[in-house]
Amino acid sequence: MIRALFVVVVSISTIPQQGLAAPEAAALVRLAQEQLSVDSESVHGEMKIYKGSYLHRTYSFMMGRLWKPDTRAEFLRVEFETSTDDSSMHSNYRYLLKRERKDPPSQWLYLPALRRVRIVPYQPDDRLLQSDLLFYDMTSINAYDDYHYRFIKDDLSAPVIEGTPLTGGFVVPYEKLELHLERHGDTYIITEITAANNRGEKKQFQFLQFVEIAPGRYRPQLLVVKSADDRTEVVYHEWSFHSLDATLFAPTQLETRVLRP
């Protein structure tokens, strides 16, 4: 549910004034969904995976997202590539995820070396390329419907919101979320999330160096995810809100077409 690769931004048209009822925590989350629900967007960047202080792997990536409000279908396509002086360490991965409403995501993988697309059984706690990110973190719009929300701190300038899983849905990887927001004019930006699983393990997401890409729409230039002694850093370059070809998000297109910066 974490956006980004993976950003969470809350855009609100009105801020409650003195004498008016304050918003419920769930209302701010619904606004976050609306802000994220642009028709399409793309970004390219670099992901660095650290094991302790050791840089384990570096990937360049291109990511595209497509949102269909009529069916509440969210598509996320991301392509990773890494190369080193050792040719045996070169790798290339293409992923496609699709999620509708509260259903579990469908997930496809294309490995160019094998020249075939295969569907991958979805597991909510599966990690993305040995990073501290989960595949669950990738489809962020619909994932907000997986939790019940309440205020920990209802200060409108810097609220803190707790999320706990709803009952009756599919199993989610986090037992509790703590979201830190900052107010920017008529907009709230989530700058930090602490997520805990059912084993008591905690993970921290920090969204940094926000830039206003379009009026009222902000995106981070850096995401740092810390888990125990490890961390993952995601650097974003050139966020773009533009119309992506919807056919790129068909599973068969993973083999024949690539996203372009």
C-alpha positions in Angstrom: 0.0 0.0 0.0 3.0 2.1 0.1 3.4 4.1 -3.1 5.6 4.4 -4.8 8.4 3.0 -5.7 5.7 4.5 -4.1 4.4 7.9 -2.8 1.4 8.9 -0.8 0.0 12.4 -1.2 -3.3 13.8 0.2 -4.9 16.6 -1.7 -7.9 18.3 -0.1 -10.1 21.0 -1.5 -11.0 22.5 1.9 -9.3 22.6 5.2 -11.7 22.6 8.2 -11.8 26.1 9.7 -12.4 27.0 13.3 -15.9 26.1 14.3 -16.3 23.4 11.7 -16.1 19.6 12.3 -12.6 18.2 11.8 -12.2 15.4 9.2 -12.1 11.8 10.3 -8.8 10.0 9.7 -10.5 7.8 7.0 -11.5 10.9 5.1 -7.9 12.0 4.8 -7.0 8.5 3.5 -9.8 8.7 0.9 -8.4 12.0 -0.2 -5.0 10.3 -0.5 -6.6 7.8 -2.9 -8.1 10.5 -5.0 -4.8 12.3 -5.2 -3.0 9.1 -6.3 -5.7 8.2 -8.8 -4.3 10.1 -11.9 -5.1 8.4 -15.2 -1.4 7.5 -15.7 2.0 8.5 -14.6 5.6 7.3 -15.1 9.0 7.7 -13.6 12.5 6.3 -14.1 15.2 6.0 -11.4 17.6 3.9 -9.5 17.1 1.4 -6.6 20.0 0.5 -4.3 19.8 -2.4 -1.9 22.0 -2.4 1.1 22.7 -5.4 3.4 24.1 -3.8 6.5 26.5 -1.2 5.3 27.3 -3.3 2.1 25.8 -2.2 -1.2 24.4 -5.5 -2.4 22.8 -4.5 -5.7 21.9 -1.5 -7.8 19.1 -1.5 -10.4 17.9 1.1 -12.8 14.2 1.0 -13.4 11.3 2.4 -15.4 7.8 2.4 -13.8 4.4 3.2 -15.2 1.0 3.3 -13.5 -2.5 3.2 -15.0 -5.7 3.8 -13.2 -9.3 3.1 -14.4 -11.8 4.8 -12.1 -14.9 3.0 -13.6 -13.7 -0.4 -12.5 -11.2 0.9 -9.8 -8.5 -1.1 -11.6 -4.9 -0.2 -10.8 -2.1 -1.4 -13.1 1.6 -1.1 -12.2 4.3 -2.0 -14.6 8.0 -1.8 -13.6 11.2 -2.9 -15.5 14.5 -3.4 -13.7 17.9 -3.8 -15.1 21.3 -4.2 -13.4 24.8 -4.7 -14.9 28.3 -4.9 -13.4 31.8 -5.6 -14.7 30.9 -9.2 -14.2 28.6 -10.1 -17.1 27.2 -13.0 -15.1 25.7 -10.5 -12.7 23.6 -8.8 -15.4 19.9 -9.2 -14.9 16.7 -7.9 -16.4 13.2 -8.2 -14.9 9.8 -7.0 -16.0 6.8 -7.1 -13.6 3.1 -6.3 -14.1 0.6 -6.1 -11.2 -3.1 -5.5 -11.5 -5.5 -5.0 -8.6 -9.3 -4.2 -8.7 -11.1 -3.0 -5.6 -10.3 -5.2 -2.6 -9.3 -8.3 -4.6 -5.7 -9.5 -4.2 -3.4 -8.3 -7.0 -2.6 -10.5 -10.0 1.1 -10.6 -10.8 3.1 -11.4 -14.0 6.8 -11.7 -14.5 8.8 -11.7 -17.7 12.4 -12.9 -17.7 14.1 -12.0 -21.1 16.6 -14.8 -20.6 13.7 -17.4 -20.7 11.7 -15.4 -23.2 8.4 -16.1 -21.6 5.8 -14.4 -19.4 4.4 -16.3 -16.5 1.8 -15.5 -13.8 3.2 -15.6 -10.3 1.0 -16.7 -7.3 0.5 -13.6 -5.3 1.9 -13.6 -1.7 1.4 -10.4 0.2 4.8 -10.6 2.0 6.9 -11.4 -1.1 9.9 -9.1 -1.4 10.8 -7.1 -4.5 14.2 -8.3 -5.8 15.6 -8.9 -2.3 14.9 -5.3 -1.3 13.0 -4.0 1.7 9.9 -3.3 -0.4 7.1 -5.8 -0.9 5.1 -6.4 -4.0 2.1 -5.4 -1.9 3.7 -1.9 -1.5 3.5 -1.4 -5.3 -0.3 -1.1 -5.8 -0.9 1.7 -3.5 -4.3 3.1 -4.5 -6.6 0.2 -3.8 -4.5 -1.0 -0.8 -5.8 1.9 1.3 -9.1 0.1 1.4 -7.5 -2.7 3.4 -7.3 -0.8 6.7 -9.4 1.0 9.3 -8.0 4.4 10.4 -7.9 6.5 13.5 -6.0 9.6 14.6 -3.0 9.2 16.9 -2.5 13.0 16.7 -5.2 15.1 15.0 -3.1 18.3 14.7 -4.2 19.6 11.3 -0.7 20.9 10.5 1.0 17.5 11.2 -1.5 14.7 11.9 -0.4 11.2 12.7 -2.8 8.3 11.6 -2.9 4.7 12.6 -4.1 1.9 10.3 -5.2 -1.6 11.3 -6.3 -4.3 8.9 -10.0 -4.7 8.2 -11.6 -8.1 8.8 -13.0 -10.1 5.9 -10.5 -9.2 3.2 -7.5 -11.0 1.9 -4.5 -11.3 4.2 -2.3 -8.2 4.2 1.4 -8.2 5.3 1.1 -5.4 7.9 -0.6 -5.6 11.3 -0.3 -1.9 12.0 0.7 1.3 10.1 1.6 4.7 11.5 1.4 7.5 8.9 3.0 10.9 9.5 1.6 13.8 7.4 2.5 17.4 6.8 0.2 20.1 5.6 1.2 22.0 2.5 -1.4 24.6 1.7 -4.5 22.7 0.7 -2.5 19.5 0.5 -1.2 16.9 2.9 2.0 14.9 2.1 2.8 11.7 3.9 6.5 12.0 4.8 7.0 8.8 6.9 5.3 5.4 7.5 6.2 2.8 10.1 4.7 -0.6 9.3 4.7 -3.6 11.6 4.0 -7.2 10.7 2.5 -10.0 12.8 6.0 -11.0 14.0 6.5 -7.6 15.5 9.1 -6.7 12.9 9.0 -3.0 11.9 9.9 -1.2 8.7 10.2 2.5 8.2 9.5 4.4 4.9 10.8 7.9 4.6 9.6 10.1 1.6 12.1 12.9 1.0 12.8 15.9 -1.3 9.2 16.5 -2.6 8.7 18.4 -5.8 5.5 19.9 -7.2 5.1 18.1 -10.5 1.8 19.7 -11.3 -0.4 22.1 -9.4 -1.2 20.5 -6.1 0.5 17.2 -7.0 3.8 16.4 -5.2 6.2 13.5 -5.7 9.3 12.6 -3.7 12.7 12.4 -5.3 13.9 9.9 -2.7 12.5 7.0 -0.8 14.4 5.3 2.0 13.1 2.1 3.5 14.8 0.7 6.6 14.3 -2.8 7.9 16.3 -4.1 10.8 20.0 -3.6 9.7 19.2 -3.3 6.0 17.9 -0.5 3.9 16.7 0.2 0.3 17.1 3.6 -1.4 15.0 4.5 -4.4 15.9 7.7 -6.3 13.3 9.0 -8.7 14.0 11.1 -11.8 11.5 13.0 -14.0 8.1 12.1 -12.7 5.6 12.6 -15.5 1.8 12.7 -15.7 0.9 11.8 -19.2 -1.2 9.4 -21.2 0.4 6.0 -21.4 -0.7 3.5 -24.0 -3.1 1.1 -22.1 -2.0 -1.8 -24.3 1.4 -1.7 -22.5 -0.3 -3.1 -19.4 -1.4 -6.3 -21.1 0.6 -9.3 -19.8 1.6 -10.4 -23.4 3.2 -7.0 -23.9 5.8 -7.6 -21.2 7.6 -9.7 -23.8 7.4 -7.6 -26.9 7.4 -3.9 -25.6 9.3 -1.9 -23.0 8.5 1.3 -21.2 10.4 4.4 -22.4 11.8 7.3 -20.2 
